[in-house]
Amino acid sequence: MSKEGRRKLTLHRPVTYQIRVPGLLDPNWAEWVGGMTVAVERADGDSPITILTGILDQAALQGMLRRLYSLGLPLISVRWVEGD
């Protein structure tokens, strides 16, 4: 993709983020996590990992990270999903 076609991260433009936390967060929590998609990944013999995916601006991302912190969930990763 050319440089002109790539979107830049900014503080105000929402982009898609993927947040991974250890454990099992029930899909019923989707409303509590701002309507993000809740998926669970299980590797053979490993503990489950919950993957939250959604469109957030930087302020909403910070709020989401605080919510997860208040649940006592450590972060595995926070990733910007390019191409949206």
DAPE-V41306 format. One record per residue. OMEGA is omega as a letter, one per 30 degrees, with the letter a starting at -180 (999 if undefined). D_FIRST is the distance of its C-alpha to the first C-alpha in Angstrom with 1 decimal. Layout:
BEGIN
omega:OMEGA d_first:D_FIRST
omega:OMEGA d_first:D_FIRST
END
This chain:
BEGIN
omega:l d_first:0.0
omega:l d_first:3.8
omega:a d_first:6.6
omega:a d_first:8.2
omega:a d_first:6.2
omega:l d_first:6.8
omega:l d_first:10.5
omega:l d_first:13.0
omega:l d_first:15.9
omega:l d_first:19.2
omega:a d_first:22.7
omega:a d_first:23.1
omega:l d_first:20.1
omega:l d_first:20.3
omega:a d_first:17.5
omega:l d_first:17.9
omega:l d_first:19.8
omega:a d_first:21.3
omega:l d_first:24.7
omega:l d_first:26.7
omega:l d_first:30.5
omega:l d_first:33.2
omega:a d_first:35.7
omega:l d_first:35.9
omega:a d_first:35.2
omega:l d_first:36.5
omega:l d_first:34.2
omega:l d_first:37.0
omega:a d_first:35.7
omega:l d_first:32.6
omega:a d_first:34.4
omega:l d_first:35.4
omega:l d_first:31.9
omega:l d_first:30.7
omega:l d_first:29.8
omega:l d_first:27.2
omega:l d_first:26.9
omega:l d_first:29.2
omega:l d_first:28.7
omega:l d_first:30.6
omega:l d_first:29.5
omega:l d_first:32.3
omega:a d_first:32.2
omega:l d_first:35.3
omega:a d_first:38.0
omega:l d_first:35.8
omega:l d_first:36.3
omega:l d_first:34.1
omega:l d_first:31.1
omega:a d_first:30.3
omega:l d_first:26.7
omega:a d_first:26.2
omega:l d_first:23.1
omega:a d_first:22.8
omega:a d_first:21.4
omega:l d_first:23.1
omega:a d_first:23.1
omega:l d_first:24.2
omega:l d_first:27.9
omega:l d_first:27.8
omega:l d_first:26.1
omega:l d_first:28.9
omega:l d_first:31.5
omega:l d_first:30.2
omega:l d_first:30.4
omega:l d_first:33.9
omega:l d_first:34.9
omega:l d_first:33.8
omega:a d_first:35.7
omega:l d_first:38.8
omega:a d_first:38.8
omega:l d_first:38.9
omega:l d_first:35.6
omega:l d_first:33.9
omega:l d_first:30.1
omega:l d_first:28.4
omega:l d_first:24.9
omega:a d_first:23.0
omega:l d_first:19.2
omega:l d_first:16.5
omega:a d_first:14.6
omega:l d_first:11.1
omega:l d_first:9.8
omega:999 d_first:13.0
END
